[in-house]
Amino acid sequence: MTVNRNLLILHLTVLVWGFTGILGNLITISATQLVWYRVLIAFVSLFAYFRFTGQPLLETPRNLRNFILTGALVGGHWVLFFESIKVSTVSVTLVCLSSVTLFTSLLEPLFYKRKISKLEFVTGIFVIIGIYLIFRFETQYIKGIILGLLCALMASLFSIANSKLVQNSDASKISFYEMIGAFLWISLYMLFAGGFNSGLYLQTSDILYLLLLGTVCTAGAYVAAVMVMKEISPFRVALASNLEPIYGIILAWLIFGEKEVMSLGFYSGAIIILVAVFLYPVFRHRWK
């Protein structure tokens, strides 16, 4: 019964992650300022969570340095994600983000000094074919596609970094300090780029959407994901997480309607990518 309840929580969490792109499209401020507010709200919410649960926040100077540096990748990933949405569509961005599997299959062996497996190679080929189809048929969204792919590259890099960091520290503390790191790096960028301007003033709707994004979709979803991992295997978590773009695309179509309707070529490429990404953990599990 506990496992079934945690599976439901897991899928609701993935659905919430899929809703992140919807909020990014609804919020009117720039992508950089949006992420600045998001990480500010997220680390304040996580701090409140730590205070409520009584968990310690002390870390070694070396770990803190690594968390802050990784926070730059997290912040960059989110800025690229929301900028891609603003110059294209939610559907385009989410499908491009699915290519994180391709980048991870290429980069992870370099970090861990191992050979690329045949399964990862084949999965990567299918993802490349899907991306090619999307590039060919959605030429009006080329900038959004490129930003979406760079966003996936960033996600791959900080995921690999976190896979090393989590061996020596608690996952929730890693997230907290990476949110602080992202906030500091984005603040530094905004300081030199003139981002602290009138664009930071928020409409009432923006305030509501940002609070939802920072608390429910970031801090709350993260805590929920960590909680269910105590009962659910990493394989099931990975499988469910791959449903995020599917949930997001369906939500975007229901909310934004015709704006999210793409060409047949886009859907062909998207299906190839999503099927490859979804089946990858299945075959990997059976292979092991």
KEBAGU-391196 format. One line per 8 residues: number of its first residue (from 1); their letters; for each residue x, y, z of C-alpha. Coordinates in steps of 0.2 Angstrom, whole numbers. Last residue first. Layout:
<nodes>
NUM) a) X,Y,Z; ...
</nodes>
This chain:
<nodes>
288) kwrhrfvp) 109,-28,-80; 103,-29,-98; 85,-30,-92; 87,-13,-82; 96,-5,-96; 83,-11,-108; 69,-3,-97; 80,13,-93
280) ylfvavli) 82,16,-112; 64,13,-117; 58,30,-111; 72,40,-119; 71,30,-136; 51,32,-136; 53,50,-132; 66,54,-145
272) iiagsyfg) 57,44,-159; 40,52,-154; 47,69,-154; 54,67,-171; 38,61,-179; 28,75,-169; 40,88,-176; 38,81,-194
264) lsmvekeg) 19,81,-192; 20,100,-189; 16,107,-172; 1,112,-162; 6,122,-146; 0,139,-152; -16,130,-157; -22,127,-139
256) filwalii) -12,136,-125; -19,127,-110; -24,110,-116; -9,109,-128; 3,115,-115; -4,102,-102; -2,88,-115; 16,93,-119
248) gyipelns) 21,94,-101; 14,77,-97; 24,70,-111; 39,80,-107; 39,74,-89; 36,55,-93; 54,52,-93; 54,55,-74
240) alavrfps) 42,40,-72; 55,28,-79; 70,36,-69; 60,34,-53; 55,16,-57; 74,12,-60; 79,21,-45; 69,9,-34
232) iekmvmva) 54,16,-24; 53,16,-5; 66,29,1; 65,37,-16; 48,43,-12; 54,56,0; 68,63,-11; 55,66,-25
224) avyagatc) 43,74,-13; 56,86,-6; 61,91,-24; 43,94,-29; 40,105,-14; 56,115,-17; 54,117,-36; 36,116,-43
216) vtglllly) 27,119,-26; 37,133,-19; 47,142,-32; 35,139,-47; 19,142,-37; 26,158,-29; 32,163,-46; 15,161,-54
208) lidstqly) 6,171,-40; 19,185,-41; 17,185,-60; -2,186,-59; 0,202,-48; 12,210,-60; 30,210,-55; 43,224,-55
200) lgsnfgga) 60,215,-59; 59,222,-77; 61,240,-69; 80,236,-68; 92,224,-59; 97,215,-75; 110,228,-80; 121,215,-87
192) flmylsiw) 135,217,-74; 123,215,-59; 112,203,-68; 127,191,-70; 132,192,-52; 114,190,-47; 113,174,-58; 129,167,-50
184) lfagimey) 123,171,-32; 105,164,-35; 112,148,-43; 124,145,-29; 110,147,-16; 99,135,-25; 115,123,-26; 116,125,-7
176) fsiksads) 98,119,-4; 99,105,-17; 115,98,-10; 108,99,7; 93,89,1; 104,76,-7; 114,73,9; 133,73,6
168) nqvlksna) 148,62,1; 141,51,-12; 128,64,-17; 142,75,-24; 147,62,-38; 130,59,-45; 127,78,-42; 141,82,-55
160) isflsaml) 134,70,-68; 117,78,-65; 125,95,-66; 133,91,-83; 117,83,-91; 106,97,-86; 118,109,-94; 118,99,-110
152) acllglii) 99,98,-110; 98,117,-108; 110,119,-123; 98,108,-133; 83,119,-128; 93,134,-133; 97,127,-150; 78,122,-152
144) gkiyqtef) 72,139,-147; 84,148,-159; 78,136,-173; 60,139,-169; 54,145,-187; 64,130,-194; 52,118,-187; 52,104,-200
136) rfilyigi) 71,101,-202; 76,105,-185; 63,93,-178; 68,79,-189; 86,81,-185; 82,80,-166; 73,64,-169; 87,56,-178
128) ivfigtvf) 100,62,-165; 89,54,-151; 88,38,-161; 107,38,-163; 109,42,-144; 99,27,-139; 110,16,-150; 126,22,-142
120) elksikrk) 119,21,-125; 114,3,-128; 131,-1,-135; 139,5,-120; 151,20,-120; 168,14,-112; 173,19,-95; 183,34,-87
112) yflpells) 169,40,-75; 169,58,-81; 172,53,-99; 159,39,-98; 146,51,-92; 148,63,-106; 142,54,-121; 127,44,-113
104) tfltvssl) 124,60,-103; 122,71,-118; 110,58,-127; 100,56,-111; 98,75,-109; 90,74,-127; 73,75,-117; 76,94,-115
96) cvltvsvt) 74,96,-134; 56,88,-132; 52,99,-118; 58,115,-127; 48,112,-143; 32,108,-133; 33,123,-122; 35,134,-137
88) svkiseff) 48,145,-146; 57,161,-141; 49,161,-123; 51,143,-121; 69,143,-125; 72,157,-113; 64,147,-100; 75,132,-102
80) lvwhggvl) 91,142,-105; 89,152,-89; 85,135,-80; 101,126,-86; 111,141,-82; 105,142,-64; 108,123,-62; 126,125,-70
72) agtlifnr) 130,139,-59; 124,129,-44; 137,116,-48; 150,129,-43; 141,133,-26; 139,115,-22; 157,111,-26; 163,126,-15
64) lnrptell) 151,120,-1; 158,103,-2; 176,109,0; 171,121,15; 163,106,24; 145,106,27; 133,112,41; 114,113,37
56) pqgtfrfy) 107,102,51; 90,95,50; 77,101,62; 62,96,52; 54,114,52; 71,123,51; 76,112,36; 59,115,27
48) aflsvfai) 60,134,31; 78,134,22; 70,124,8; 57,138,5; 70,151,6; 81,141,-6; 66,140,-18; 60,158,-17
40) lvrywvlq) 77,165,-22; 79,151,-35; 63,156,-43; 65,175,-42; 82,174,-51; 75,161,-63; 62,173,-69; 74,188,-69
32) tasitiln) 85,177,-81; 70,172,-92; 63,189,-94; 47,195,-85; 30,190,-92; 26,173,-82; 14,163,-92; 27,154,-103
24) gligtfgw) 37,149,-88; 22,144,-79; 18,131,-93; 36,125,-93; 35,121,-74; 19,111,-77; 29,96,-83; 38,96,-66
16) vlvtlhli) 21,96,-57; 17,81,-68; 33,72,-62; 28,76,-44; 11,69,-47; 19,53,-54; 30,51,-39; 16,54,-27
8) llnrnvtm) 6,41,-35; 21,29,-35; 23,33,-16; 5,29,-13; 7,12,-22; 23,8,-12; 14,12,4; 0,0,0
</nodes>
